[in-house]
């Protein structure tokens, strides 16, 4: 399923064997934000300020932008995760 969504949206697929959600980043988001918007913060590259974010709908630029803003990141790299 992830591969099909990845191809459809043109973004990498979330790989739970290689990527884990960041507890610290989840704690920095308002309660319920990740659940409501179906996004999962994975990591932040401190040097570049890039947030790695898994999203059910990588076209949801509002939720992705808000997560990036709330976590005070300059850029975002999105991967797709099935619901």
The 8 nearest C-alpha neighbors of each residue, nearest first, counted from 0:
[[1, 3, 2, 4, 81, 5, 80, 12],
 [2, 0, 4, 3, 12, 81, 5, 80],
 [3, 1, 5, 4, 0, 6, 12, 11],
 [2, 4, 6, 0, 5, 1, 7, 8],
 [5, 3, 7, 1, 6, 2, 8, 0],
 [4, 6, 2, 10, 12, 3, 8, 11],
 [5, 7, 9, 3, 4, 8, 2, 10],
 [6, 8, 4, 5, 9, 3, 10, 2],
 [9, 7, 5, 6, 10, 4, 57, 58],
 [8, 10, 6, 5, 7, 11, 4, 78],
 [9, 11, 5, 78, 8, 12, 79, 77],
 [12, 10, 78, 5, 79, 13, 9, 77],
 [11, 13, 79, 5, 78, 1, 2, 14],
 [12, 14, 80, 78, 79, 15, 53, 11],
 [13, 15, 16, 17, 18, 12, 80, 19],
 [16, 14, 18, 17, 19, 13, 20, 80],
 [15, 17, 14, 18, 19, 13, 20, 12],
 [18, 16, 15, 14, 19, 13, 20, 41],
 [19, 17, 15, 14, 16, 20, 41, 13],
 [20, 18, 41, 15, 21, 17, 16, 42],
 [21, 19, 41, 40, 22, 39, 18, 42],
 [20, 22, 41, 24, 23, 42, 40, 25],
 [23, 21, 25, 24, 26, 20, 40, 41],
 [22, 24, 26, 21, 25, 27, 20, 42],
 [23, 25, 27, 21, 26, 22, 40, 28],
 [26, 24, 22, 27, 28, 23, 21, 40],
 [25, 27, 23, 24, 28, 22, 29, 30],
 [26, 28, 24, 25, 23, 29, 70, 69],
 [29, 27, 25, 26, 30, 32, 69, 24],
 [30, 28, 32, 31, 27, 26, 25, 33],
 [31, 29, 32, 28, 33, 26, 34, 25],
 [30, 32, 34, 33, 35, 29, 28, 36],
 [33, 31, 35, 34, 29, 30, 36, 28],
 [34, 32, 38, 36, 37, 35, 31, 39],
 [33, 35, 37, 31, 32, 36, 38, 39],
 [36, 34, 32, 33, 37, 31, 38, 62],
 [35, 37, 33, 38, 34, 32, 62, 54],
 [38, 36, 34, 33, 35, 55, 54, 39],
 [39, 37, 54, 33, 53, 36, 55, 40],
 [38, 40, 53, 52, 33, 41, 20, 54],
 [41, 39, 52, 20, 42, 21, 24, 51],
 [40, 42, 20, 21, 51, 52, 19, 39],
 [43, 41, 51, 50, 21, 40, 44, 20],
 [44, 42, 50, 49, 45, 51, 48, 41],
 [43, 45, 49, 48, 46, 47, 50, 42],
 [46, 44, 48, 47, 43, 49, 72, 50],
 [45, 47, 44, 48, 49, 43, 73, 72],
 [46, 48, 49, 45, 44, 73, 74, 43],
 [49, 47, 45, 72, 73, 44, 46, 74],
 [50, 48, 74, 75, 44, 47, 43, 72],
 [49, 51, 43, 75, 42, 52, 76, 72],
 [52, 50, 76, 42, 41, 75, 77, 43],
 [51, 53, 40, 77, 41, 39, 50, 76],
 [54, 52, 78, 39, 79, 38, 77, 80],
 [55, 53, 38, 79, 56, 57, 80, 37],
 [54, 56, 80, 81, 79, 37, 82, 57],
 [55, 57, 58, 54, 59, 79, 37, 80],
 [56, 58, 59, 54, 79, 55, 77, 8],
 [57, 59, 56, 60, 8, 63, 61, 54],
 [60, 58, 57, 61, 56, 62, 63, 54],
 [59, 61, 63, 58, 62, 64, 57, 65],
 [60, 62, 64, 59, 63, 65, 66, 58],
 [63, 61, 65, 64, 60, 59, 36, 66],
 [64, 62, 60, 66, 65, 61, 67, 59],
 [65, 63, 67, 61, 62, 66, 60, 68],
 [64, 66, 68, 62, 67, 63, 69, 61],
 [67, 65, 69, 63, 68, 64, 70, 62],
 [66, 68, 64, 72, 70, 65, 69, 71],
 [69, 67, 71, 65, 66, 70, 64, 72],
 [70, 68, 66, 71, 67, 65, 28, 27],
 [69, 71, 67, 68, 72, 66, 27, 28],
 [72, 70, 68, 69, 67, 73, 48, 66],
 [71, 73, 48, 67, 70, 74, 49, 50],
 [72, 74, 48, 49, 71, 75, 67, 47],
 [75, 73, 49, 72, 50, 48, 76, 67],
 [74, 76, 50, 49, 51, 77, 67, 52],
 [75, 77, 51, 50, 52, 49, 78, 74],
 [78, 76, 52, 53, 51, 75, 57, 79],
 [77, 79, 53, 11, 12, 13, 10, 52],
 [80, 78, 12, 54, 53, 13, 55, 5],
 [79, 81, 55, 13, 54, 53, 1, 12],
 [82, 80, 55, 1, 79, 0, 4, 54],
 [81, 55, 80, 37, 54, 56, 79, 1]]
